[in-house]
Amino acid sequence: MTTTHRADILALSDHAGSGVVSTKQLRSAGVSARRTARLSGPGGPWRRLHPGVFLLHNTAPTRRQMLHAAIARFGDDVVITGTDALRAHGINYRLTNEIQLLVSTQRRLTAPGIVTHRTARLPDPVLLDGLPFAPASRAALDLARQEPDPGKMAYLLTLPLHWGLCDKADLMAELDAGNQRGSAAVRAALRGISEQEAFAQGWAAMVLDVAPLPPPSWNVTVCDLRGRRIGTADAWWDEVGLAWRYRAGTAQPDDGFSHLALTATGIVLVRCTLRQLQERSREVAAELVRGFAQAARTPRPKVRTFRRIENAA
């Protein structure tokens, strides 16, 4: 019988890097199935994450360790997509509860906390931190297909554009090459995206990362209760009636004096220029927080909003 000493296990942990190992790796290191069961059992120092996949300590796994565990469970012929892929590419976007994987159409995989998407077009993975991630364009499209809200769908599609990871043509080519089922809404949203607008909204999203505010609706038209147009807002907090226009001073065909019409309804309006958005982001964030507090103290104005459709660039 082969005996594995504690030093060997520590060495295995260092070799694993993530602290996640498979049964195959344990056997190669001389750890017997009985010892593995004892170490990962109740009160043991290890934790079982999936059948045949273990964490070499008994604390809650990090998101990175959960990703390594998913790959260890299902093999190398799967690709991580969704919000984990976006964040791996440097896009600051909130994580979904579930890990999303792309798998070939021949495989049917299930596991708690993991959502699999079967596809005939597995993308060439981008290896980051030893993990296979979908390109940013594919990850954004995979998420957009699942998003029922048109505004949120459009925002997802703008993320890789702002960060310079692809352009609109790349997104359209990826969409054209994939399964066309359920793509009509995504295609319509993509056609309505202006790359210039995506850049501005990306800066705005970064400003909101440092502001303790709920997420807004983007690019809305504000109307009275009879549906008559009052003005536009680049970002809108409907619960309190706060509007943000971060393109003040730029030529907009529907601008005019609509900012005066907005404030006349009781809407709290925060305005800044694109230059201020980039160079004085913390000051803009602080002004938004003050504006939200002011709007929350006053009755919500009697207005309704609709998403504004931008012309394609």
N, C-alpha and C positions, 0 to 999 in steps of 0.2 A: 504494500500500500504506500502511495506517495503522500508524504506529510508536507503541508504548506505552512511555513512559519509566518508570524506576523510581519516580519520584515519583507517577505515575499509579497504579501498582500499590499503593503504600503508601496512597494516598487510597482506593482500592477496599477495602483491608483495613480501614481505619477505618470506611468506610461499611458494610461487612459486619458489623462488631461482633464476631461470633463467630469471624471468620477463615475462615469456610466460604463458598465461592462456587460457583455453578453455571456451566456453559458459557454459558448465556444471559446471565448477568450479565457474564461476561468479554467476550463479544462486544459487549455494550452499552458496555463500557468501552474497546473498541478493541483487545482482546487477541486476536490471531489464534489459530487452532487449532494452527498450527505452533509458535508461541511457548508456548502452553499445554502442548503435549506436551514441549517442551524443558524448561520450568520444573518440570514434574511428573515428568520422567523420572529415571533413575538418576543420583544425585549432584546433582539439581536442588534448589532451595530450597523447592519445594512438595511436597505429598503428595496423591496421588489416593485418595479415600476410597470413592467409588462411581463407576460410569460417569457422566461428566458432572458430578461433584462433587469439589471440590478444597479442600484446606486450604492456606492461604497461608503455611505454614512446614513444615519437614520434621521435625517432632517428633511424638511420639505424641499423638493427639488426646485431649482431655479428654472426660468423659462428656457434658458440655453440647455440645461440638462434634460429638460423634457423633449427638446428638439433632437438632441443626441439619442435619447431613448427611443424616439419614434423611428429614427433611421436604423438604429440597432435592431428594432423589432421587425421592421418590414424590408430591410435590405437596401442596397445602394441604388436600385432601379426605381426610386421614388424621388420626387422633387418637392421641396417646401415652397408653398406659394402663400398668397394672402398677406395679412399684415406683418407676419414675421419676415417675409421676403422684403417688403417695403422697408422695414426698419433695418434689415441687414444691409440694404443699399444706402442707408443714411437718411431715409425719410422719416421724420418724426410724426408717427401716426399711432393712435391708440390701438393696443392689441385686442383682438377678439379673444373670447374665452377659449375657443377651440383652436388647435393647430390644424392647418389645412395642408393637405398633401395632394400632389398630382400623381396618379398611378396609371399604368397602361390599362387598356380596355379588357385585357385578359385576366386582370386580378380583381378580386373582391375582398377588400380588407376592412376590418372593423376593429375599433379599440376605443375605450372610454376617453373622452377629451380630444379625439382626433376625427376630423372630417376628411374623407377622401373624395377626390373628383377623378373619375375615370376619363381618360382622354386618349385619342389615337395620335396626338401630337405632343409627346413629352418634350419639353424644351431642353436644349443643352444647358445643364445647370451651371451656375456661377458658384464656385467653391469659395466660401468665406468661413473662416474659423472651423474648417474641416467639415462644413455642412453644405449640402447641395441646394441652392436657392434658385427659384425662377428669376429670369430677368425682370427688371422693374416694370416694363411695359406689360408683360404677361401677368404679373401679380396684380397690377392695377385693374386690368381687364377682368381677371377672375373675380375680384371683389366687386367690380361694377356690375357684373352679370347677376350677382346675388342681392344687389341693393334696389329695393322697390321705390325709394324716394328719388325723383329726378334731380333735385338739387344736390343731394349727397352723392349720387352717381356721377354727376358732372364734376364735383369737387375731387372725387377719387381719381378721375381721369386727368385732372390738372396736376396732380402731385408729381409724377415723373417728369412732366414738362418743366415745372418750375425748377426742379433740382438738376435739370440738364442731363437727365439719364436717357432721354429719347426725345423725339419730336412728334408732332401730330401725325406725320406721315408714317412713322414707325408704328404708332398705335393703330392706325387704320389698316396697315399691312398685316399686323398681327391679328386683328379682328377678321379681316378677309380670309386669312389662312385657316382659321379655326372653324369649329362647328357653328353653323349659322342659326341653330335653334336658340331662341331667346336673345338674339343679338340685335333685334330691331331697335329696342329702346336704347341700348348702348350706342348703336350707330348714330341715332338721332342726337343723343347727348354729345357725342364726339364731334359731329358736324357743327354743333352750336358753340363749340369752344374756340375762343380766341386765344392764341398763344401769348399775345401781349397781356391779355386779361389774366391768364394763368400765372404769369410772372408776378403781377401785382398782388393777386390773391395769395400766392405763396409767401410773399413778404408779410402780408396781413396775418396769415396763419402763424407765422413765427412770432409776430407781436403778441398774439393771443396765447402763445405758449407760456409767456411770463405774466399773463393777467389772469387772476383767479375768477374767471367768468364762465358761465355755461356756454356751450357752443352756439353760434348764431346760425341763422339762415343766410345764404349768400345770394347776392344779386336779385333783389326783390323790387317790385313796383308797389308803391304805397297808394291805396285808394281810400276814398271815403266809403261809408257803409252802403252807398248806392252803386259802388263800383266805378266812380269817376276818379281818374288819375290825379294824384296830388304831386308825386315826385318819385325819386328812386333812392335806394340805399344799397351800398356795396355789401354791407352786413347789417343784420336786423335781429334784435332780441325781442321777440313778439310778446313774451310774458310781461315785460315792463314798458314796451314802446320806446326802445332805444335804437337809434339809427346811427350808422357810421359810414361816412363817405371818405375814403382814403385816396380818391383821385381828384380832390378839389384843385381847381386851377388848370386841369387838363381839358382839352376840347372834347366835349361830349354833346352829341346832337340833341339830346333831350334834357340838357342841364338847365339853362336859363336861370330863372330865379326860384327853382323848385325848392332850394334849401330854405327859403323864406316861407314858402307854402307849407313845408313840413313842420317847421317850428311853430307856425300859427295854429296848428292842430293840437299843440301841447306835446308833441314828440320832442324828446331830448336828442339833439343832434351833435355828434362829434365829427369834426372835419379836420383833415390833414392832407398834405401833399404826398406824392410818392417819394420825394426826397426826404421828407420828415419820417416817413415810414421806414426808410432804410438807415438814416443817420441818427435819428432820435427815437428809436423804437421804444425804449423804456419810458420816455416821457409820454409817448402816445398811449402806451399801455396804462400808465397811471391815470391819464385823462379819461380813458374808457372806463376804468374802475370807478372814478368819481362820477362819470355820467350815468353809469348803471345804478349807483347808489341814489343819485338824484331822481332818476326815473322811477325807481322802486318806491320812493317816498310820495309820489304824486299819482293821481288816478291815471290808469292807462288810457291813452287817447282812443277815440272811437274811429278806428281805421281798420282796414283789412289789407292783406298783402298777397301778391302773386309773384311767382318766380319770373325774373326778367330773362328773356331769351336774347343772348348776344349773337350778333352776326358772325359767321365763321370768318377767320382770318384768311 
